Amino acid sequence: MIPLCIPKMSGNEWKYVKECFDTNWVSSVGKYVDLFEEKFAEYVDAKSAVVTMNGTAALELALRTLDIGVGDEVIISSMTFISPVNTIKYVGAEPVFVDVCRDTFVMDTNKIEEMITPKTKAILPVHIYGHPVDMDKVMNIAKKYNLYVIEDATEALGSEYKGKKVGTIGDMGCFSFNGNKLITTGAGGMLITDNDEWGNRAKYLSTQTKTVLDNGAFYHEEVGYNFRMPNMLAAMGVAQLENIKEYVNDKRAHAKLYNELLKNVKGITTSIEKEYVKNCFWLYSILVEDEYGISRDEMMEKLQANGVQCRPFFQPVHLMPPYKECKHGDMSITNEISIKGINLPSSVDLTEDEIKLICSLIRL
Ligand SMILES: Cc1ncc(COP(=O)(O)O)c(C=O)c1O
C-alpha cells in the first residue's frame, strides 16, 4: 500500500524524546516547549509563538485571544476540514461561508465582501492542501471593514505568499502537527503572531491564566484553558523542524513530477501554484473532470484496488447538519470540486517509482 501521507522521522526525534524520559521532564513545561516555540517563530519569521496540544486548540485560542464570541460572525470557506469551523462555534460565534477558487481550491476573495455584515468580526482564510489564499485581497478587505484575520495555515506550513510564510500575514496564524502534517509531534499545534500583547495573552489563556504569587500559590484572574503541549512532544517538534526545509523541497519535487506525468491526461486537472506563491503541496490533488470517462469515486476504487491510498476532497461544511442553517453565498465551485477532487499520496518519503506507478494508473 502506498499511504496517503505519513510522517518522516529520521533525525533527532528519538534522541530528544529519550532525553525527556531520562531527565523526567515529560510533562507540560521543559526546555523543549520553549525551544519549539522559539525555533518555530524563527522558521516562519514571527515575533511570538505559543505551542498548543493540537491545531484546533490553536484556532480556538486565536479566537479567544481576539475576544471573538457570541454575536460575532466569522467568514470562512466551506471547503475545509471542519476543525476551524467548529472552533468558531466553540466561542459562540457564527461561521459565514464563502465559495472557493476552482484552480487553487481556497477561499475566493472576490466573494468575501458580499457576506460582510455589521456583525462580521473576522476573516479566517484556510490554506487547504498547501496553496495560499490571496492574502493581499483578504488584508485589504479586513482593513476596509476593520476585521481581524486569523490564518488557518495547518495544511500549509512551509508555503509562502509573496515571499512571506503563510500564517504571518494575518493578525494570527495557526498550525497543526497532527501525524499527517508536514512536521508532526503526534498531536500538536502552534499559534503565531507579531503582536507581543496578543502573544502574551494567548500564552496566559492557554496555561489556565496562572499567575504565581510571592508565596508560590496560584492566582487566576479569569477563566483559562489547558491547551499546553507536553515537553516530550515538543522535543519531537524541535527535531522535526531541523529537517523542515528538506521536507518542503521533497514535496515540491513530488508535485512537479506528478504535474509533468499528468499534464496531458484528458479530463484530469492538476494542482497549480500561482506566480506569487510557493506551494508546499501538503496533499497533491487533482480534479477528475466529466471528460475523463469514469467518475472520481470509480477512479478512487481503482487506485485503492491497486494499493494506492487516496482521499476524496472535503465535503462542504455548509452541508453538514450542525452548519446547514448558517449563512453562505453561492457555493457552486465548492459543491462541484467536492465531488471531483482527490488527494493523492504525498508523504515526504514518496519515491519517483511510486509516483510513476500512481500516474500510470491514472493515465488508464
Ligand atoms: C484545515 C485544518 N484546520 C485545522 C486542523 C486541526 O488540526 P488538529 O487535527 O491538529 O486539531 C486541521 C487538521 O487536522 C486541518 O486540516
The ligand as an SDF file (V2000), in Angstrom:
LIG
                    3D

 16 16  0  0  0  0  0  0  0  0999 V2000
   -7.5850   22.8900    7.7190 C   0  0  0  0  0  0  0  0  0  0  0  0
   -7.3710   22.3050    9.0750 C   0  0  0  0  0  0  0  0  0  0  0  0
   -7.6110   23.0760   10.1520 N   0  0  0  0  0  0  0  0  0  0  0  0
   -7.4170   22.6130   11.3990 C   0  0  0  0  0  0  0  0  0  0  0  0
   -6.9610   21.3310   11.6250 C   0  0  0  0  0  0  0  0  0  0  0  0
   -6.8640   20.8710   13.0370 C   0  0  0  0  0  0  0  0  0  0  0  0
   -5.6810   20.3970   13.4190 O   0  0  0  0  0  0  0  0  0  0  0  0
   -5.5950   19.2880   14.5830 P   0  0  0  0  0  0  0  0  0  0  0  0
   -6.0220   17.9930   13.9990 O   0  0  0  0  0  0  0  0  0  0  0  0
   -4.1690   19.3260   14.9770 O   0  0  0  0  0  0  0  0  0  0  0  0
   -6.5030   19.7420   15.6830 O   0  0  0  0  0  0  0  0  0  0  0  0
   -6.6570   20.5050   10.5220 C   0  0  0  0  0  0  0  0  0  0  0  0
   -6.1020   19.1490   10.6140 C   0  0  0  0  0  0  0  0  0  0  0  0
   -6.1700   18.2690   11.2320 O   0  0  0  0  0  0  0  0  0  0  0  0
   -6.9000   20.9970    9.2220 C   0  0  0  0  0  0  0  0  0  0  0  0
   -6.6590   20.2300    8.1470 O   0  0  0  0  0  0  0  0  0  0  0  0
  1  2  1  0
  2  3  1  0
  2 15  2  0
  3  4  2  0
  4  5  1  0
  5  6  1  0
  5 12  2  0
  6  7  1  0
  7  8  1  0
  8  9  2  0
  8 10  1  0
  8 11  1  0
 12 13  1  0
 12 15  1  0
 13 14  2  0
 15 16  1  0
M  END
$$$$
